[in-house]
Each structure stands twice: as C-alpha cells, then as structure tokens.
Amino acid sequence: MQFLVLFDFTGRLHPAIVHLPIGILLLACLFELLTRNGKYPAVRPFIRTMVFWGALAAIAAVISGLLLQDSGEYEEEYVDPHEIVGITSAFLAIALYIFYRTNVRRVFIKTASFIVLIMIAVTGHLGGNVTRGPEFLLEPFNQSSDKIIAVKPVPDIQNAQVYNNVVQPILQEGCYNCHGPKKQKGELRLDTKDHIMKGGKEKKAVVAGKPEESEMIKRLLLPLDDEDHMPPKNKPQLSKQHIAVLQWWINTGAEFSKKVSEVKQPENIKPVLLAIETGVITPDEEITEVPEEPVNPADSAVVRRLFNNGVMVMPVARNSNYLSATFVTAANKADSLVRLLGDLKKQLVSLKLDDSNVNDSSLTTVSELTNLRRLHISNTKITDQGVAKLGKLKDLISLNLVGTQVTAKGIVALKDVKTLKYIYLYKTSITAAEREELKKNFPETILDFGNYTLPMLSGDTTEIDLNVR
C-alpha cells in the first residue's frame, strides 16, 4: 500500500518536474542554433552539459507522467497524444546528447536541436490541452460561443422516471466528461446512485433536500470565469432550465425511483418540465435593460457569501459588471440574506425572490437597489405596505406580484414609477371591478391579471361524461 501511495505522489510531481526539461532543453537548443558560424564560442562548452541534464529531467518527467495518467484526473483523448509526443521528445533529447558525445557533424546536431525544439513546443501545447482543454489557446478569439448541452426531449414527462429519464441525461451530457466512468476529477463520479451520494474527495455533491448545501449546485451557480465553475467554461454549459431541474430534484429528496408525477412540483418548475418534454431548451436570455453607464465589479466577498448560501448571482451579459440575483435555492432564508444585497446596489439590475420567505420589512433593503430593472416577488407574504416602498425604484421596468396579498391601493402607490412596463397581478387581492380603474392609472403599463380563457372554436372537441344522468 505504501508503494502505491509513493507512486501516486511521484505522479503528482509531474506538473512540477516537467518544467525543468522544458526550460533546460529549450535553452540548450536555442544556444546551439545561435552559435552557428562560430558565433558565441564561450557558450559552446555548456551546451552538452545542459542537454545531458535536460535529457535526464525529460526521463523523470515521462516516468512521473506515466504514473499520473491512471489517476482519472485527465481525459484520455488528450492524455494519449501528450504521452506519445512527450516520450518521443525524451528519446530525441537522449539522441541529441549521444550526438554531442560522438562528435557527429554539426549539421546533424543543429537539425536534431531544431527538431527537439519543435517537439518540446508541441508537447507543451498538448500538455495544455490536458489541463485546460483544446480550446484554451484560441479561447480569446472565440468569445462568442454560447453552447448549451443538448438533451433529448422526454415525451409524456409526468410518467417518466425522475432520475433515469430527466436527471441522468442532464448529468450525462454536462458532467460525465469529468465525473464519469472514465474520469473522476476530485474523485467524484456522477454516473451511479452510490457514487452520487458518496460525493467527491472533499464535499458532498448532493445533499438530499438541501440544494444550497450540495456542491454540485454551488459549482453550477458560480460565475463562468470562476475556476471552480462546472462545467469548465470551454465546455457546453447547462441552461438555467437544466440547473432548475437539478435543484428541484435535490430539493425534493434526490429520488432515484419515483416518477415525475409522484414528486411535488412547485409552480416555477412546471414550465421547466414542459420545456424538457417538448425539447424547447433555449440559451439563457441576457438582460438588455441595463444602465448605459459602466459600473465597477461587485464586492467578490459579498458575492461569494451569497453563493455559499445558495443565491445565484450572475452577470446579466458577457463582459458586464451588472448582475442578476436569484434565490431559488435560498428561498427559506431569503429574508435574512436580502440585507447583503445592499452592498450590490450599484450592480444589481434583476432580482428574483419568488416563493421565498421575504416580507414587507425585507423590501426596505430592496427599495435601496435603485438600479433594479426587474423584480420578482411572486408567491410571497408581500402586502401593500411593502409594495409602497418600491416607489423609490425609479428605473423599474418589470414587477411580478403574482400570488401575493397586494390590493389595488398598493399598486396605485407605484404610479409615479414612469418606467414600469409590466406588472404581473394574477392571484392577487385585486377585484375585477378594480382592474379597470388600475388601467386608467397605468395607461402605458401592461397589467397582466392572468387566468386567461380561450374561446371555443368550431373544430374543438369537448369531453362528455356518459355517467351523468
């Protein structure tokens, strides 16, 4: 067992060892190429010694690399080319040293030096592919790619198995490359129930009933540029719908044997399930209603604290410091976390507090977020008293109050917010008689009361109960 530990330790030294032959051999080969035609004669005595130590270091790098390749930390499709070219480079370095020892013609030495130089560069590039992915080198020129994973539609989703038919395909497409049967970064596998619940080397990937404590969800919600974000930014990403499904699955107990219809489905997850059923999964929409003035980056310590408590804080667009915050997995502690948003008041333009435990007092902090363009507080305990505080949000464009106890009196308190284009008021305490009066107070605003009834067309069918007498 101690020998196995020693092998593992030696393999993990590879990233440190490999830089030694790269540096020594590159320098030796460059010196050899620069000393043509008798130039720099004082350098020549040192080149053979440099090649000797460089070749030894290359052998050590090859041995440590071979010990590391079976660790499961890296993808085989990238490891194999790097291994082949690395071994070839080591042999060429040894051959170059033999050339020096046997005093072959200088033209052969210079040619061999040039080949070793090229091979070291190729080996280094392929090593970068192993650690960073093949797109790493050209990534600055490919900033416009916004790929999301492709998952097949799930017909009749309510009768499908939650894990086998809905969750597992998402994990397979988005996670198996790094956490599947062939490779396990951080010693984490996500391809079987036992491995999922076991977790990785450090933390639990899934904590049933607690998505905010599940490392999988935390990593998915990190900013794309964060080195801990999953999947890596050069890979196809999970859409917000996919992440919402995983949050819902974990929040409802991480069931592996139940059907979708047997699991509780909050209102916010129903349209997501419908999108998966029909296969209409779209890239995440970027919020375009942002201030034109540039803003400094948000306090990373505040953002990290919100992340650690399950709040999804994301840039609203590429290369933008403006942010959106969603409390989907922090709904039960939103009231206490909202106060942290005060430190993001310059950057926050979209806030979703749907189905959370916020109340009227929580909106005191929200009313200070003067750059807010979108605010969702549906299915909460918000009343007219809280809505009145939102009159300070002079740039608010969209307000979702579905499922609250707000009345027409509370909505009228917002009539001075001239930017309001949409107010969603389904399942509120506003009566049918009050709706027309509200429309007069908000002539430029779309007041959405929901509960639509489609007219019966001649081609429609009706269901007749033959048991009715």
Sequence and secondary structure as in RCSB ss.txt:
>XXXX:A:sequence
MQFLVLFDFTGRLHPAIVHLPIGILLLACLFELLTRNGKYPAVRPFIRTMVFWGALAAIAAVISGLLLQDSGEYE
EEYVDPHEIVGITSAFLAIALYIFYRTNVRRVFIKTASFIVLIMIAVTGHLGGNVTRGPEFLLEPFNQSSDKIIA
VKPVPDIQNAQVYNNVVQPILQEGCYNCHGPKKQKGELRLDTKDHIMKGGKEKKAVVAGKPEESEMIKRLLLPLD
DEDHMPPKNKPQLSKQHIAVLQWWINTGAEFSKKVSEVKQPENIKPVLLAIETGVITPDEEITEVPEEPVNPADS
AVVRRLFNNGVMVMPVARNSNYLSATFVTAANKADSLVRLLGDLKKQLVSLKLDDSNVNDSSLTTVSELTNLRRL
HISNTKITDQGVAKLGKLKDLISLNLVGTQVTAKGIVALKDVKTLKYIYLYKTSITAAEREELKKNFPETILDFG
NYTLPMLSGDTTEIDLNVR
>XXXX:A:secstr
 HHHHHHHHHHHTHHHHTHHHHHHHHHHHHHHHHTGGG  GGGHHHHHHHHHHHHHHHHHHHHHHHHHGGGSSS 
HHHHHHHHHHHHHHHHHHHHHHHHHHHT  HHHHHHHHHHHHHHHHHHHHHHHHHHH TTTTTGGG TT   B  
    TTGGGSBIIIIIIHHHHHHHTHHHHSSS BGGG   SSHHHHHH  SSS S  TT GGG HHHHHHHS TT
STT SS TTS B  HHHHHHHHHHHHTT  SS BGGGS   TTTHHHHHHHHHT            SS      H
HHHHHHHHTT EEEESSTT   EEEE GGGGGGHHHHGGGGGGGTTTEEEEE TTS   GGGHHHHTT TT  EE
E TTS   HHHHHHGGG TT  EEE TTS   HHHHHTTTT TT  EEE TTSS  HHHHHHHHHH TTSEEE  
       TT      TT  
